[in-house]
Amino acid sequence: MKQSPEAIAKWYHDAYADVIGKTIVDVRPLTDDEFDIVFGGDGWGAHAFVLDDGTCIIPASDEEGNGPGSSFVYPFEIAGEDDE
């Protein structure tokens, strides 16, 4: 059963509530130890967004953490399906 956009948005808001409102203060490559712990040493190019409370957001290639992922940074708001 397909969920409504509102239900999906609520899920994301709840899942990421710990980072909402925090500020990114640094972006850095993972240390070798972090890379081994998070990704088991597989892949390359892993990076972390460091928040003002020390929390790190680490992009991964999938939900299981099977390797580092890319981050897309847009200097503008991306229009949705309903926007023209």
CORKA-V979177 format. One line per field, one symbol per residue. phi: phi as a letter, one per 30 degrees, with the letter a starting at -180 (. if undefined). burial: # if it has 9 or more other C-alpha atoms within 8 Angstrom, else .. A space follows every 10 residues. Layout:
phi = ???
burial = ???
This chain:
phi = .dddeddddd eddddcedcd idcdcabbdd deddddddci icjaidbbcc cdcjdcccdb dadcidldbc ccccdadddd eddb
burial = .......#.. .......... ...#..#..# ....##..#. .....##### ##.....### #...#####. .......... ....
